[in-house]
Amino acid sequence: MNIEQMFSIPASGLSAQRERLNVIGSNLANVNSTETTEGGPYRRKDVVFQSKPLASPFAAMLDKKLGMIQGVEVSEIVADSGPFKKVFEPNHPGADDKGFVLYPNINAMEEMVNMISALRSYEANVTVLNSVKSMAAKALEIGR
């Protein structure tokens, strides 16, 4: 494994968790959005990760012996197909003829837990990045 790969693994994790935090923020910002441009209430979104190879040509040969070095990336952002919350509010401008309003399928507590998880993962990747930086600096000191 070369130094570039050592930095690219936690960097890919940082990028993926940043995207996850953006989606969570969007979900929280739209927790009461009853109308969207597509029509209907906002649908909760979620991030799907997948592994991605982080190999240079030389590393590809080495990977045959040691195993593939993987990073992570966002493969897609999917809309949650769960049912909307139906609330009786006859005075709401978006109420139907029976007085019910459809709210997004977002649970603020669940989103906060997801946000804490994403933050912890982000912090873990920063720690790995700092460790790699420290190891690289120590390796350079050996040559003195």
Sequence and secondary structure as in RCSB ss.txt:
>XXXX:A:sequence
MNIEQMFSIPASGLSAQRERLNVIGSNLANVNSTETTEGGPYRRKDVVFQSKPLASPFAAMLDKKLGMIQGVEVS
EIVADSGPFKKVFEPNHPGADDKGFVLYPNINAMEEMVNMISALRSYEANVTVLNSVKSMAAKALEIGR
>XXXX:A:secstr
  HHHHHHHHHHHHHHHHHHHHHHHHHHHTTT    TTSSS   EEEEEEEEE   HHHHHHHHHH   EEEEEE
EEEE     EEEE TTSTT  TTSEEEE S  HHHHHHHHHHHHHHHHHHHHHHHHHHHHHHHHHHHT 
